[in-house]
Amino acid sequence: MCRHCGETVDHLFLHCEMAYRLWSFALTTFGLSWVMPRSIPDLLFGWWNWLGKHSSQIWNLVPLCILWCLWKERNRRTFEDLESSIVQMTASFCGNLFDWSRAWGLTSSDSLPSFLSSLFLL
């Protein structure tokens, strides 16, 4: 994905421009600021149940959803020579998080806009 930098796992999933913009969008959706750690294990260790019991179920899905979207994009670029825009990636993330949350019974929202507005904490 990141053609001008090394393709380490941590770089691709946390620090390349596409990943950074997706993480920033997700954090902004929750109304939070966050400094990205150096590695994925550090991210997951610091992320899990960070919001407390009330909001953590959907919060805990966010890293998995972002990593899934980035992995799919990496495969699309590698094997199909197709590239998504940040708008398409953001839409994919939002749709997946909404679908996953509904499938697990974590939200009662019936539309994507109401779901996204329910995530904002501040």
C-alpha positions as a printed Julia matrix, in Angstrom:
122×3 Matrix{Float64}:
   0.0    0.0    0.0
   2.65   2.45   1.0
   4.86   2.44  -2.02
   7.36   5.01  -0.8
   8.06   3.47   2.62
   9.0    0.08   3.96
   6.14  -2.35   4.19
   6.45  -3.57   7.74
   3.25  -4.77   9.35
   3.3   -1.96  11.91
   3.86   0.64   9.21
   1.15  -0.66   6.88
  -1.51  -1.02   9.56
  -0.69   1.94  11.79
   1.56   4.55  10.24
   1.23   4.76   6.46
  -0.9    7.64   5.19
  -4.01   5.57   4.39
  -3.91   3.78   7.75
  -3.27   7.01   9.64
  -6.24   8.73   8.01
  -8.52   5.78   8.75
  -7.43   5.62  12.4
  -7.87   9.39  12.7
 -11.39   9.18  11.29
 -12.34   6.42  13.73
 -10.96   8.29  16.72
 -12.64  11.53  15.67
 -15.92   9.63  15.35
 -15.62   8.77  19.04
 -14.57  12.35  19.84
 -11.1   11.32  20.97
  -7.47  12.22  20.37
  -4.94   9.41  20.43
  -1.23   9.01  19.85
  -0.56   5.91  17.79
   1.85   3.5   19.47
   4.82   1.97  17.73
   3.4   -1.51  17.21
   0.12  -3.37  16.77
   0.5   -5.33  20.05
   1.0   -2.02  21.89
  -2.11  -0.6   20.2
  -4.27  -3.59  21.11
  -2.99  -3.66  24.69
  -3.81   0.02  25.18
  -7.09  -0.11  23.29
  -9.0   -2.97  24.9
 -11.88  -1.76  27.14
 -10.33   1.69  27.35
 -13.76   3.36  27.42
 -14.99   1.37  30.4
 -17.82  -1.1   30.48
 -20.52   1.14  28.99
 -19.09   1.82  25.52
 -16.29  -0.67  25.13
 -18.09  -3.35  23.14
 -18.21  -1.31  19.92
 -14.92   0.4   20.8
 -13.25  -3.02  20.93
 -14.44  -3.79  17.38
 -12.79  -0.69  15.9
  -9.19  -2.0   15.62
 -10.36  -5.29  14.13
 -12.55  -3.48  11.63
  -9.78  -1.07  10.6
  -7.25  -3.87  10.26
  -9.76  -5.86   8.18
 -10.37  -2.9    5.85
  -6.64  -2.24   5.46
  -5.94  -5.93   4.81
  -8.64  -6.09   2.13
  -7.22  -2.93   0.53
  -3.69  -4.35   0.6
  -4.92  -7.51  -1.15
  -6.93  -5.5   -3.68
  -3.85  -3.45  -4.56
  -1.55  -6.46  -4.68
  -3.67  -9.01  -6.51
  -6.21  -7.0   -8.48
  -4.22  -3.79  -9.17
  -7.15  -1.74  -7.84
  -6.88   1.16  -5.41
  -9.59   2.63  -3.18
  -9.72   6.28  -2.18
  -9.75   7.35   1.46
 -13.47   8.14   1.06
 -14.13   4.57  -0.12
 -12.0    3.16   2.7
 -13.83   5.27   5.28
 -17.21   4.16   3.9
 -16.07   0.53   4.03
 -14.95   0.94   7.65
 -18.23   2.61   8.69
 -20.35   0.01   6.92
 -18.4   -2.9    8.36
 -18.46  -1.49  11.91
 -22.21  -0.91  11.66
 -22.87  -4.38  10.23
 -20.65  -6.08  12.8
 -22.25  -4.13  15.66
 -25.74  -5.07  14.5
 -24.77  -8.72  13.98
 -23.42  -8.93  17.55
 -26.42  -7.06  18.95
 -24.27  -4.15  20.17
 -26.42  -1.39  18.69
 -30.09  -0.73  18.31
 -29.51   1.9   15.61
 -31.39   1.18  12.41
 -29.32   3.41  10.13
 -25.66   4.13   9.6
 -25.94   7.89  10.33
 -27.71   7.3   13.66
 -25.17   4.62  14.54
 -22.22   6.92  13.84
 -23.75   9.8   15.82
 -24.33   7.46  18.77
 -20.58   6.74  18.98
 -19.48  10.3   19.74
 -18.59  10.43  23.43
 -18.02  14.12  24.16
